[in-house]
Amino acid sequence: MSASEAKLADDSRIAGWLVNYANRCTSYPIPLTLVVYRDGHIARQIKPGLIIFDWDFRESSCQAALCDGTVHGNQVPNCLLYDARSGKKVAKWDGRQGQPPAWVGKLRYE
């Protein structure tokens, strides 16, 4: 296990990073969990179920946006928006719905 893509939110009270796990189908570890750290402890672990390509905080750090998919890329983009406090999914964009919503921003989705 290792960590990558650490980011500090604009308010400097919240941080997040990806946790990488060994994968027997690749020669490298893959990011499967987003950890949200707030006020000195792990506040949330978000596990969308697929490899996380990119992520970032949204809405003054109250939300976390990420794009996930299969190890070797997606035919259709898949991006998710979570409430960073509760871990609940609040929005989804899968690429078949036209242009990405504003919360997707510049996230990589493959």
Secondary structure, DSSP 8 states (H G I E B T S, - for coil): -EEEEEEE-TTSSEEEEEEEE--TTSSS-EEEEEEEEETTEEEEEE--SSEEEEEEEETTTTEEEEEEE-TT--SS--EEEEETTT--EEEEE-STTSS--GGGTT----
